[in-house]
């Protein structure tokens, strides 16, 4: 059968009406034959734009050529030189705006399915029992990593490969950060994918200590001065949820997306034998239009609720991945666009019974370049519901910077760090990911962790 070089090899998925009722992974991935077929579409460009489009600079043509030849082990070795979390990235990275977005094949047809090929390599390597290789010799330098999320895990993996002794301090009872508490099981399986990726990082020699809150259990100052750590990387993320400040936001039945998803993802509240409660509304309204909003909406749907997404801009301005919006629509989520909440209403017992909204229209562009939504006078209407999930973004928790001497932060509470190497105002302390930028993507956090690892390695090479 001839291959259509202009189109991607389709990837299998659970049917929408079936997957909307379970938490199994939506995308089923490529078979070996499908992956090899898709790999033949790669042009192996001499100046690959896909590599420059990747925040962690994976040698994409290099690993794809090995897939084409059927050599998964070699492909995994190539990816592992740049990424500690390939099975994660292959599932949740916004490839359409990064590596695949600049793929030359996409100029006259569809770009190469780079993300799905990366996922295939990582999954197959895991099934084959392949693990990444650690350093042969140790440098004697000790590095503390705060936070076992994508930034921290990436920084730790890169430093361990350099021979440094690395310890990650994680506040929660399980490592993984947003990979564990934020992204749903149907997009990113925890036991089969996240925990296996973390085991690979540990195989490099990284120690992970959980239930350790830096700023309470110990401070950065004490880690460096009393415990002998030569450098510290802060990758603590941005877990502090934002709210609108509208009337009724304190009502029973109003959740932040962070809380709702943590209950389901980290605490497995969707399972019948779970001891963690989670509210299943008959009708749930999710406020927001990003990936987290889609995750919360699709979770509520699977728990048995009718779900509406309320977003103040149009579909063209939705910040969520096109794939996630497409999946949400297929599953039956209702989109109320150009709509903004003005009040959450309650019954006599204080429980949510609806949300009052106003219609919006797009005016002149704002500072971000997007057209600013403005209210349409007299267009208020009411949506009856018994649960509201606010998904309006997050900001860094102030605990670390308020307990660390000499650490500068910006007006948004983010730690001030250089983009090139993550250096902060405190000597020997580096930072990256959401703790610096505020909420962003997994792969951008990984890119920041990678840059900081390079900066830390250079710093340690200059110290006694």
N, C-alpha and C positions, 0 to 999 in steps of 0.2 A: 504494500500500500504506500503510495507516494505521500511525502510529508508536505504540508502547506507551510512553506517557510515564512509566510507573512502572518500566521496566526499561532498563538500559544497552544500547546497541547492542553486540552481541558483537564481540570482536576475534579475528582469526584467529591460530592458533598452529600450530607444527609438531606433528604427532602424537607422543605420548609415546614410543612404541617407536622411532620414527625419530630423534627429537632426542636420545635417550639414547646415540646412537652417533656424534654429531657435535658440533662446537663452534659451529655456526651459531646465530644468535639465535632464541630460543624464540618470542617474541612477534613477530608480523609487522606489527602496527600497523594503523591505520585507513586506508582509501582516502579520497579527497576526499569522495565521496558519503556514506560512513559517518560521517566527522567532522562534516560539515554536519548530518546527521541527528541525531547525538548532541548537537550544540550547541543544537538546538532545544529540548532538555529543560531547559536552564538557565533559571531563573526571573528572572534579572537582578535579584536582590534589592536593594532600596534600602539595606539595611544588611547587606552580604554577610559572613556568618560565615566563609566559605571564605578570605577575605583575611586575617582575623585568625588563622586556623588555619595559614597559610603562613609559615614562618620567615623568608622573604625578602619577604613582603608583595606578591606579584604581584597586579595588578589582574585577578583571574580572570574576573569577569563581563565586563570590558571586552574582554579578548582573545577570549573565547568568542563574544561578539556579532559580532566581525569574522569568526570562523570560520563562524558561521551565515550570514553574507553572502557567504562565499567569498573574503574578502579576507585572504589569508595574510600579505601584506607588512605590513598594518596590525596584524594580530594579533601578528606577530613584534616589531614596534616596541614594542607595549605590554609584552610580556614582557621585552624587552631593557632596559626602564627599571629593572627590578628584579633580573633574573637574567642572569648571564654564562654559565650552563651549562644552558639549557633542555632540550636533547636528552638530557643526563645525568639531570636531575631527572625528566623524563617517564618514565624507565625504572626508576630505582632508589629514588625517594623513597617512604616509607611513607605514601602518600596516604590510605590507609584510616584512619589515626590522626591525620591532619592536615586538609588542606583538604576531602577527601571525607568524612572522619569527622564534620564539622559541617555538611555540605551540607543545606540545608532540604529539597531533593528527597528526601533519604534518610530523612525522618521517616516517610513513608507508602509508600515504595518504595525503589528503589536510587538512590544518589547519582549525580550527574553524573560521568562518567568523565574527571575533570579531568586526571589524569596522562597518559592516552592522547591527549587533545586537545593538551596541551602538547608531547608527543612529535611528534604530527602536524605541528604548526606549525613546530617546530624543524627536523625532517627535510625538510619541503617547502621551507622558506626556504633551507636549504642547497642543495637541488637547483636552486633558482631563482637561486643565486649571491648571495643577500642577505647582507650582513655588517653588524654593528652599527657605529654612527657614533661616532667619537672626538670629543675636544674641539677646538674651533676655535682656542683660544689656550692657551698654557702659563703656568703660575704661576711657574716657576723653582725650585720645590721638588722635592727628591729623596727618594724613599721606597724603602727596601730591604724586600723581602718574603722571608722564609725559608720555603721549601717551596712547591712548585708543585702542591699538592693542592687540594681544593675550597675550603678556607678561604683559602689564598693566592691562588688564581686569582680568587676573588670579590672579595677585598679589592683586588687589583691592578686588576681591571676597573673597579670603582667609582671608585678614585682616578684612574685614567687619564681617565675621563670628566670628572673635575673639573679636568683640565689639569695634574696633577702628573706628573713624570717618574718612572716606576716600573721597578725592576729586581727580578726574581725570581731568587733563588739556590736551585738545586735540587741535592740531593746525588746523586741517581741520574742515569743517562745519558739518561733521557727524562723530560719533565715529565708531571704528571698525578697523582702520588702514588697514593693508594689506588685511584683510577679506573683506573690502569694496572696496578698490581701486585696489587691485592686482589680486584677484581670480575671474574668470568670473562667470557670472550668471548661466551658464549651469553646473557649478561644485558646486557652492555655492550660492543659491538664497539669495538675500539681504533682501527683506521685509519679506519673509516667514521664514527665518532661522537666519541670522546674527542679524537683528534688534530685533527679539524675544529673542535671547540669551543675547543681551545687556540689554534688559528690565529686564531679570531675575537677572542680576548683579545689576542693579539699585534697584530691589526689596529687595536686601540685605541691602539697605541703602546707596549705593554708589552714590555720586553726580558727574555728568559729565558736565564739562564746555567746550564748543567748541569754535573755532575761537580764541584760546589762545595760542600764540607762546611763549613758554618758551625760554628766551634769548632775546626776543623783548618786548612782552607784560609785562613780569616780568622775573626776574632771579631766579635761585634756591636760591641765597643768600637772595633776598628780600622775597621769600616765607617763608624761615626759620626765618629770623631775624625780618621781619615786619608783616608777616601774622600768625606767631605762629605755623607753622607746625613743629612737633617734628621729623619727618623723611621724606625722599623723596626717591621715586623709579624712576629711569630713564628707561623707556621702549619705547624709541622714535624710535626704528627700524633703518633700514638702507635704506634710500630712495634716496641716491645719486647714479645715474647710472654711470656705467663704459663704456668706449668706447675703440676701438682698436688703434686709432691714425693713421689710414690708409688714404691715399688721398681720398677726396670726401666725408668724413664723415659729413661735414658741409652742404652738398647739401640739397635742398628742396626735401622733400619726405623721409628723413632719420629720424627715430624716435628711442628713447629709448623705451624699452618694458614698462618701468614704465609710461611714458607719454601716450603711446597708450592704455594700459590697464586702466589707470585712467580715460581717456576720455570715454571709453566704460563702465567700471564698476561703478565708483563713480558718473560720470556725465550722465550715461545712454545714451550715444551718439548713441547707436544702435537703439533707439526708434525713430520713425518718427517725434514725436513732440518735440524731444530734441533740445535745443538751443546750444548745444555744438557740434562743427564740428569735424568730424573724416574722415581721408582720406581712400577711398576705392580704392585701386590700382587694375588694371586689373591683375597684377601679382606681388606678394609680396614675398620677400626673408627675412626669419627670421634667424639671425645669433646666434647660441647657441643651447644647447641640454638639458637644464634643464627644470624643471616644468614650469617656467615662459615663456620659449621659446615655449613650447607646448601650453600654455594658449594664448599667443599672436598669434601664428599660427592658432589655432582653432577659435579665434575671427575674424581674418582677413578672414578666409574661410567663416564664417557665414555672414560676411558683403558683400560677393560676389566676393572675389578675388581667383585666383589660387595661391596656397601657396607652397613654397619650404622652407625646413629647411636645412641650411648649417651648418655642424658640423665637426670639424677637426679630430675627433677620429671615431672609429667604433661603431656599434650599441651596442656591449657589454659594451662599456664605457659610453654610454649615461647616464647622471646623473638623468634624469627624471624618475618618477615612471613607471614601466612596464605597468600599467593600462593606464596611460596617453598616452604613445607611441602607445599602441595597439588601443586606441580610435582614435588617430590622423590618424593612417594608415587606419583604417576602414572608416574614413570620407573623405579620398582622399588626404591627405597631402603628398607631395612628399619629400622624404629624400635624400639629397645629402651628404652622409657621406664620411669621410676621405677627406674632402674638406675645404679649408681655404680661406677667402676673402683676397685680396691684394690691391684692389682699387674699389671705387664706381665711376662709370662714369656718366656724365650728358650731357644734351642737351644744346643748346645755351642759353636757358633761366635759366639755373642753376638747372633744375629738374633732378632727378634720371632717367637714362634710362638703367641702367644695373649694374652688379657687376662682376668684374674680380676675378676669383678664381684660386687656384693651388691645384693639387692633393697632398694628403699626404699619408704616410705609417707609420706604427708604429715601433719605434725603441726600445731602451732599456727603462726599467722602470724609471720614475722620482721619486721625493721625496714622492709623494703620493702613489707610488706603481703601478700606471698605466703606460703603455708603452707610451713613449714620441712620439708625432707625428712629423715627419720630412718631409720637402718638397721633392717632386719628381721633379727634374730639367726638365724644358722644358714642363711641363704638364699644363700650364695655359690654361684656357678656360673662356668663357664669358656667363653669364646668363642674358638675357634681362629681365628687370623688371621696374616698375615705383614706387616702394616703398620698403624700406629696414627698418627692425626693428632689432635693436641691443639688444640682450638679453645676456649680458656678466657678470651679477652680479651687486651688489650694495655695497656701503660702507656707514657708518654712516655720517650724516651731522655734520660738525664741530661746528655748532652754540652753542650747549649746553656746550661743554667742553671749548670753548673759552670765554664763559661769566660766567663761574663758577670758583671760586677760589679754589685751592688745589685739583683739579681733574686730576688724571693721565690718559694718553691715551697711546696706543701702536703705533707702526710705521704705522699701517693700519688705524689709526683714531678711533679705538674702545676704549671704556672706560675700564680701567683696573678694574676688579672686581673678587672676589673669586667665584669659582664654587659652593662652599658649601652653601653660604648664600648671595652672591651678594654684599658683602661689598666693598666699594671703598676706595680710599685714603682719602676721605673727611668724617669726622665723621658724622654719621646720614644720609649719602647719599648712596643709594644702586643702583645697575643697573643690567640689565639682558636682554637676547634676542639678537636681531640683533644689537642693539647699542653697545654690547660688542663683539660678535663673528663675526659680519658681517652677510650677508644674509644666513639664514638657514630655517628650517621648522617651521610651526606653532606650532607643538607640542613641539619642543625643546624650543621655546620661552616661551611656557606655563610652561614647566618644570623649566625654569630659573625664571619665575615670582613666581612660587610656592616656590622655594628655598629661594628667596629673602623675600617673605612674612614671612617665618619661621624666617629668620634672623632679619627682622624688628621687629617682635613680641618679640623676645628674647631681642633685643636692647631696646625696649620701656619698657620692664618689669624691666630693670635695671636703668631707668632714673626716675627722680622725676616728 
